[in-house]
Amino acid sequence: MQYTYKTHGTCSSQINIETDGDIIRSVEFEGGCDGNLNGISKLVTGLTVKDVIDRLSGIRCGRKSTSCPDQLSKALLELSESVSD
């Protein structure tokens, strides 16, 4: 399944996610810190949606109330809720 999420409160503007069932196949951030976000994308590929949500939810970037990893967890939560409906 392909899913696109518009981020809020981060340097990245969008996250494109591809899943196969509950396994993450690819993640691509648009904008943001290229090296760090490519690293996060590689690290989460092959993991379950739930594992990534559990690991990344609540991470903050400096004084911001969110971060790119936190936004990824929100995107995955939204994706999993839309699939279960």
N, CA, C and O atoms as a GROMACS GRO file, in nm:
protein
  340
    1MET      N    1   0.084  -0.117   0.000
    1MET     CA    2   0.000   0.000   0.000
    1MET      C    3   0.089   0.125   0.000
    1MET      O    4   0.187   0.132   0.074
    2GLN      N    5   0.055   0.220  -0.082
    2GLN     CA    6   0.124   0.348  -0.088
    2GLN      C    7   0.047   0.448  -0.002
    2GLN      O    8  -0.076   0.451  -0.006
    3TYR      N    9   0.118   0.530   0.074
    3TYR     CA   10   0.053   0.629   0.160
    3TYR      C   11   0.137   0.755   0.163
    3TYR      O   12   0.259   0.747   0.175
    4THR      N   13   0.074   0.870   0.153
    4THR     CA   14   0.142   0.999   0.160
    4THR      C   15   0.087   1.077   0.278
    4THR      O   16  -0.034   1.088   0.297
    5TYR      N   17   0.179   1.132   0.358
    5TYR     CA   18   0.143   1.207   0.478
    5TYR      C   19   0.208   1.344   0.473
    5TYR      O   20   0.329   1.355   0.453
    6LYS      N   21   0.128   1.448   0.491
    6LYS     CA   22   0.178   1.585   0.499
    6LYS      C   23   0.220   1.610   0.643
    6LYS      O   24   0.139   1.599   0.735
    7THR      N   25   0.346   1.644   0.663
    7THR     CA   26   0.398   1.664   0.799
    7THR      C   27   0.358   1.801   0.854
    7THR      O   28   0.318   1.891   0.780
    8HIS      N   29   0.368   1.813   0.987
    8HIS     CA   30   0.334   1.936   1.057
    8HIS      C   31   0.445   1.967   1.158
    8HIS      O   32   0.480   1.882   1.240
    9GLY      N   33   0.500   2.088   1.152
    9GLY     CA   34   0.596   2.132   1.252
    9GLY      C   35   0.738   2.083   1.233
    9GLY      O   36   0.818   2.087   1.326
   10THR      N   37   0.771   2.036   1.112
   10THR     CA   38   0.906   1.985   1.085
   10THR      C   39   0.962   2.046   0.957
   10THR      O   40   0.889   2.108   0.878
   11CYS      N   41   1.091   2.028   0.938
   11CYS     CA   42   1.155   2.077   0.814
   11CYS      C   43   1.111   1.996   0.693
   11CYS      O   44   1.101   2.050   0.583
   12SER      N   45   1.085   1.868   0.711
   12SER     CA   46   1.034   1.788   0.600
   12SER      C   47   0.888   1.827   0.577
   12SER      O   48   0.818   1.866   0.671
   13SER      N   49   0.843   1.817   0.454
   13SER     CA   50   0.706   1.859   0.422
   13SER      C   51   0.612   1.742   0.396
   13SER      O   52   0.490   1.757   0.403
   14GLN      N   53   0.668   1.626   0.367
   14GLN     CA   54   0.585   1.511   0.330
   14GLN      C   55   0.662   1.383   0.352
   14GLN      O   56   0.785   1.380   0.341
   15ILE      N   57   0.588   1.276   0.382
   15ILE     CA   58   0.648   1.142   0.395
   15ILE      C   59   0.570   1.049   0.304
   15ILE      O   60   0.447   1.040   0.312
   16ASN      N   61   0.641   0.978   0.217
   16ASN     CA   62   0.582   0.876   0.130
   16ASN      C   63   0.620   0.740   0.186
   16ASN      O   64   0.738   0.710   0.207
   17ILE      N   65   0.520   0.658   0.210
   17ILE     CA   66   0.540   0.529   0.276
   17ILE      C   67   0.483   0.418   0.188
   17ILE      O   68   0.376   0.433   0.129
   18GLU      N   69   0.556   0.309   0.180
   18GLU     CA   70   0.504   0.189   0.113
   18GLU      C   71   0.510   0.074   0.212
   18GLU      O   72   0.614   0.047   0.271
   19THR      N   73   0.396   0.007   0.229
   19THR     CA   74   0.390  -0.108   0.318
   19THR      C   75   0.339  -0.230   0.243
   19THR      O   76   0.274  -0.219   0.139
   20ASP      N   77   0.370  -0.344   0.298
   20ASP     CA   78   0.318  -0.472   0.250
   20ASP      C   79   0.260  -0.539   0.373
   20ASP      O   80   0.332  -0.598   0.453
   21GLY      N   81   0.128  -0.531   0.387
   21GLY     CA   82   0.066  -0.576   0.511
   21GLY      C   83   0.111  -0.482   0.623
   21GLY      O   84   0.095  -0.360   0.612
   22ASP      N   85   0.168  -0.539   0.729
   22ASP     CA   86   0.216  -0.455   0.840
   22ASP      C   87   0.367  -0.433   0.836
   22ASP      O   88   0.426  -0.385   0.933
   23ILE      N   89   0.431  -0.468   0.725
   23ILE     CA   90   0.576  -0.449   0.710
   23ILE      C   91   0.604  -0.325   0.625
   23ILE      O   92   0.543  -0.306   0.520
   24ILE      N   93   0.696  -0.243   0.672
   24ILE     CA   94   0.735  -0.123   0.597
   24ILE      C   95   0.833  -0.163   0.488
   24ILE      O   96   0.937  -0.224   0.516
   25ARG      N   97   0.801  -0.129   0.364
   25ARG     CA   98   0.887  -0.160   0.249
   25ARG      C   99   0.976  -0.042   0.212
   25ARG      O  100   1.091  -0.062   0.172
   26SER      N  101   0.924   0.081   0.226
   26SER     CA  102   1.008   0.198   0.198
   26SER      C  103   0.946   0.321   0.263
   26SER      O  104   0.826   0.329   0.284
   27VAL      N  105   1.035   0.416   0.295
   27VAL     CA  106   0.994   0.545   0.350
   27VAL      C  107   1.080   0.650   0.281
   27VAL      O  108   1.202   0.636   0.271
   28GLU      N  109   1.016   0.756   0.233
   28GLU     CA  110   1.088   0.864   0.167
   28GLU      C  111   1.036   0.998   0.221
   28GLU      O  112   0.917   1.029   0.212
   29PHE      N  113   1.127   1.075   0.278
   29PHE     CA  114   1.093   1.208   0.328
   29PHE      C  115   1.122   1.310   0.219
   29PHE      O  116   1.220   1.297   0.146
   30GLU      N  117   1.036   1.411   0.209
   30GLU     CA  118   1.062   1.523   0.118
   30GLU      C  119   1.102   1.642   0.204
   30GLU      O  120   1.027   1.685   0.292
   31GLY      N  121   1.222   1.697   0.177
   31GLY     CA  122   1.275   1.806   0.257
   31GLY      C  123   1.341   1.751   0.383
   31GLY      O  124   1.351   1.630   0.401
   32GLY      N  125   1.384   1.841   0.469
   32GLY     CA  126   1.446   1.800   0.594
   32GLY      C  127   1.593   1.769   0.580
   32GLY      O  128   1.654   1.799   0.478
   33CYS      N  129   1.650   1.709   0.682
   33CYS     CA  130   1.793   1.676   0.690
   33CYS      C  131   1.819   1.547   0.613
   33CYS      O  132   1.794   1.438   0.664
   34ASP      N  133   1.868   1.559   0.492
   34ASP     CA  134   1.879   1.447   0.399
   34ASP      C  135   1.948   1.324   0.458
   34ASP      O  136   1.895   1.213   0.450
   35GLY      N  137   2.065   1.343   0.515
   35GLY     CA  138   2.140   1.228   0.566
   35GLY      C  139   2.067   1.157   0.679
   35GLY      O  140   2.055   1.034   0.678
   36ASN      N  141   2.018   1.233   0.776
   36ASN     CA  142   1.947   1.172   0.889
   36ASN      C  143   1.820   1.102   0.844
   36ASN      O  144   1.789   0.992   0.890
   37LEU      N  145   1.745   1.165   0.754
   37LEU     CA  146   1.619   1.106   0.713
   37LEU      C  147   1.639   0.985   0.622
   37LEU      O  148   1.559   0.892   0.626
   38ASN      N  149   1.744   0.985   0.542
   38ASN     CA  150   1.777   0.864   0.466
   38ASN      C  151   1.815   0.752   0.561
   38ASN      O  152   1.780   0.636   0.538
   39GLY      N  153   1.888   0.785   0.667
   39GLY     CA  154   1.925   0.685   0.767
   39GLY      C  155   1.803   0.627   0.836
   39GLY      O  156   1.793   0.505   0.852
   40ILE      N  157   1.711   0.713   0.877
   40ILE     CA  158   1.588   0.665   0.940
   40ILE      C  159   1.512   0.574   0.844
   40ILE      O  160   1.462   0.469   0.883
   41SER      N  161   1.503   0.616   0.718
   41SER     CA  162   1.432   0.535   0.619
   41SER      C  163   1.491   0.395   0.607
   41SER      O  164   1.418   0.296   0.603
   42LYS      N  165   1.623   0.386   0.602
   42LYS     CA  166   1.690   0.256   0.593
   42LYS      C  167   1.668   0.172   0.720
   42LYS      O  168   1.648   0.051   0.712
   43LEU      N  169   1.672   0.238   0.836
   43LEU     CA  170   1.658   0.166   0.962
   43LEU      C  171   1.518   0.108   0.982
   43LEU      O  172   1.504   0.002   1.044
   44VAL      N  173   1.414   0.175   0.932
   44VAL     CA  174   1.278   0.126   0.955
   44VAL      C  175   1.231   0.028   0.848
   44VAL      O  176   1.133  -0.043   0.868
   45THR      N  177   1.299   0.025   0.734
   45THR     CA  178   1.259  -0.068   0.628
   45THR      C  179   1.272  -0.212   0.677
   45THR      O  180   1.376  -0.253   0.728
   46GLY      N  181   1.163  -0.287   0.661
   46GLY     CA  182   1.160  -0.426   0.706
   46GLY      C  183   1.100  -0.446   0.844
   46GLY      O  184   1.070  -0.559   0.883
   47LEU      N  185   1.081  -0.337   0.918
   47LEU     CA  186   1.020  -0.347   1.050
   47LEU      C  187   0.869  -0.341   1.039
   47LEU      O  188   0.815  -0.300   0.936
   48THR      N  189   0.800  -0.382   1.145
   48THR     CA  190   0.654  -0.372   1.145
   48THR      C  191   0.613  -0.228   1.175
   48THR      O  192   0.687  -0.153   1.239
   49VAL      N  193   0.495  -0.194   1.129
   49VAL     CA  194   0.439  -0.061   1.155
   49VAL      C  195   0.434  -0.036   1.305
   49VAL      O  196   0.473   0.072   1.350
   50LYS      N  197   0.386  -0.132   1.382
   50LYS     CA  198   0.374  -0.116   1.527
   50LYS      C  199   0.509  -0.091   1.593
   50LYS      O  200   0.520  -0.003   1.678
   51ASP      N  201   0.611  -0.166   1.555
   51ASP     CA  202   0.744  -0.146   1.613
   51ASP      C  203   0.795  -0.004   1.589
   51ASP      O  204   0.852   0.058   1.679
   52VAL      N  205   0.776   0.046   1.469
   52VAL     CA  206   0.824   0.181   1.438
   52VAL      C  207   0.745   0.286   1.514
   52VAL      O  208   0.803   0.381   1.566
   53ILE      N  209   0.614   0.270   1.523
   53ILE     CA  210   0.533   0.363   1.602
   53ILE      C  211   0.582   0.364   1.746
   53ILE      O  212   0.603   0.471   1.804
   54ASP      N  213   0.600   0.247   1.804
   54ASP     CA  214   0.645   0.235   1.943
   54ASP      C  215   0.781   0.300   1.966
   54ASP      O  216   0.804   0.362   2.070
   55ARG      N  217   0.872   0.286   1.872
   55ARG     CA  218   1.009   0.337   1.887
   55ARG      C  219   1.022   0.487   1.863
   55ARG      O  220   1.103   0.553   1.927
   56LEU      N  221   0.942   0.543   1.770
   56LEU     CA  222   0.963   0.681   1.728
   56LEU      C  223   0.864   0.782   1.784
   56LEU      O  224   0.889   0.902   1.780
   57SER      N  225   0.752   0.734   1.836
   57SER     CA  226   0.649   0.823   1.887
   57SER      C  227   0.701   0.908   2.003
   57SER      O  228   0.761   0.856   2.097
   58GLY      N  229   0.677   1.037   1.995
   58GLY     CA  230   0.713   1.127   2.105
   58GLY      C  231   0.852   1.188   2.097
   58GLY      O  232   0.887   1.270   2.182
   59ILE      N  233   0.933   1.150   1.998
   59ILE     CA  234   1.066   1.209   1.984
   59ILE      C  235   1.050   1.355   1.944
   59ILE      O  236   0.971   1.388   1.855
   60ARG      N  237   1.125   1.441   2.010
   60ARG     CA  238   1.118   1.584   1.983
   60ARG      C  239   1.246   1.631   1.915
   60ARG      O  240   1.352   1.570   1.930
   61CYS      N  241   1.236   1.740   1.841
   61CYS     CA  242   1.351   1.802   1.776
   61CYS      C  243   1.375   1.936   1.844
   61CYS      O  244   1.302   2.033   1.822
   62GLY      N  245   1.477   1.942   1.927
   62GLY     CA  246   1.505   2.065   2.000
   62GLY      C  247   1.386   2.105   2.085
   62GLY      O  248   1.335   2.025   2.163
   63ARG      N  249   1.343   2.228   2.070
   63ARG     CA  250   1.229   2.280   2.148
   63ARG      C  251   1.094   2.255   2.080
   63ARG      O  252   0.990   2.288   2.135
   64LYS      N  253   1.097   2.197   1.962
   64LYS     CA  254   0.972   2.168   1.891
   64LYS      C  255   0.898   2.056   1.964
   64LYS      O  256   0.959   1.975   2.034
   65SER      N  257   0.768   2.053   1.948
   65SER     CA  258   0.688   1.948   2.013
   65SER      C  259   0.685   1.819   1.933
   65SER      O  260   0.623   1.722   1.975
   66THR      N  261   0.751   1.818   1.818
   66THR     CA  262   0.753   1.700   1.731
   66THR      C  263   0.888   1.692   1.661
   66THR      O  264   0.976   1.774   1.686
   67SER      N  265   0.903   1.594   1.574
   67SER     CA  266   1.025   1.575   1.495
   67SER      C  267   0.988   1.494   1.372
   67SER      O  268   0.875   1.446   1.361
   68CYS      N  269   1.081   1.478   1.281
   68CYS     CA  270   1.054   1.394   1.164
   68CYS      C  271   1.026   1.249   1.204
   68CYS      O  272   0.932   1.189   1.150
   69PRO      N  273   1.103   1.189   1.298
   69PRO     CA  274   1.068   1.054   1.340
   69PRO      C  275   0.929   1.046   1.405
   69PRO      O  276   0.855   0.951   1.381
   70ASP      N  277   0.894   1.146   1.486
   70ASP     CA  278   0.761   1.150   1.548
   70ASP      C  279   0.654   1.163   1.441
   70ASP      O  280   0.549   1.099   1.451
   71GLN      N  281   0.678   1.246   1.340
   71GLN     CA  282   0.582   1.260   1.231
   71GLN      C  283   0.566   1.129   1.154
   71GLN      O  284   0.455   1.097   1.109
   72LEU      N  285   0.674   1.053   1.139
   72LEU     CA  286   0.664   0.922   1.076
   72LEU      C  287   0.574   0.830   1.159
   72LEU      O  288   0.492   0.758   1.103
   73SER      N  289   0.589   0.834   1.291
   73SER     CA  290   0.504   0.750   1.375
   73SER      C  291   0.358   0.792   1.361
   73SER      O  292   0.269   0.706   1.358
   74LYS      N  293   0.331   0.922   1.353
   74LYS     CA  294   0.194   0.970   1.334
   74LYS      C  295   0.138   0.926   1.199
   74LYS      O  296   0.022   0.888   1.189
   75ALA      N  297   0.221   0.931   1.096
   75ALA     CA  298   0.179   0.887   0.963
   75ALA      C  299   0.144   0.738   0.964
   75ALA      O  300   0.044   0.697   0.907
   76LEU      N  301   0.228   0.659   1.030
   76LEU     CA  302   0.203   0.515   1.036
   76LEU      C  303   0.079   0.482   1.118
   76LEU      O  304   0.005   0.389   1.085
   77LEU      N  305   0.055   0.558   1.224
   77LEU     CA  306  -0.065   0.538   1.304
   77LEU      C  307  -0.189   0.571   1.220
   77LEU      O  308  -0.287   0.496   1.221
   78GLU      N  309  -0.184   0.681   1.148
   78GLU     CA  310  -0.295   0.718   1.060
   78GLU      C  311  -0.317   0.613   0.952
   78GLU      O  312  -0.430   0.578   0.920
   79LEU      N  313  -0.208   0.563   0.895
   79LEU     CA  314  -0.216   0.459   0.794
   79LEU      C  315  -0.279   0.332   0.851
   79LEU      O  316  -0.369   0.275   0.789
   80SER      N  317  -0.234   0.289   0.968
   80SER     CA  318  -0.287   0.165   1.027
   80SER      C  319  -0.433   0.180   1.064
   80SER      O  320  -0.509   0.083   1.054
   81GLU      N  321  -0.475   0.299   1.106
   81GLU     CA  322  -0.616   0.322   1.138
   81GLU      C  323  -0.702   0.321   1.012
   81GLU      O  324  -0.816   0.275   1.016
   82SER      N  325  -0.649   0.373   0.902
   82SER     CA  326  -0.727   0.375   0.778
   82SER      C  327  -0.741   0.235   0.719
   82SER      O  328  -0.842   0.205   0.655
   83VAL      N  329  -0.643   0.150   0.741
   83VAL     CA  330  -0.648   0.012   0.692
   83VAL      C  331  -0.749  -0.070   0.771
   83VAL      O  332  -0.817  -0.156   0.716
   84SER      N  333  -0.758  -0.044   0.902
   84SER     CA  334  -0.847  -0.123   0.988
   84SER      C  335  -0.993  -0.081   0.978
   84SER      O  336  -1.081  -0.152   1.026
   85ASP      N  337  -1.019   0.034   0.916
   85ASP     CA  338  -1.160   0.080   0.900
   85ASP      C  339  -1.234   0.004   0.795
   85ASP      O  340  -1.352   0.030   0.770
   0.00000   0.00000   0.00000
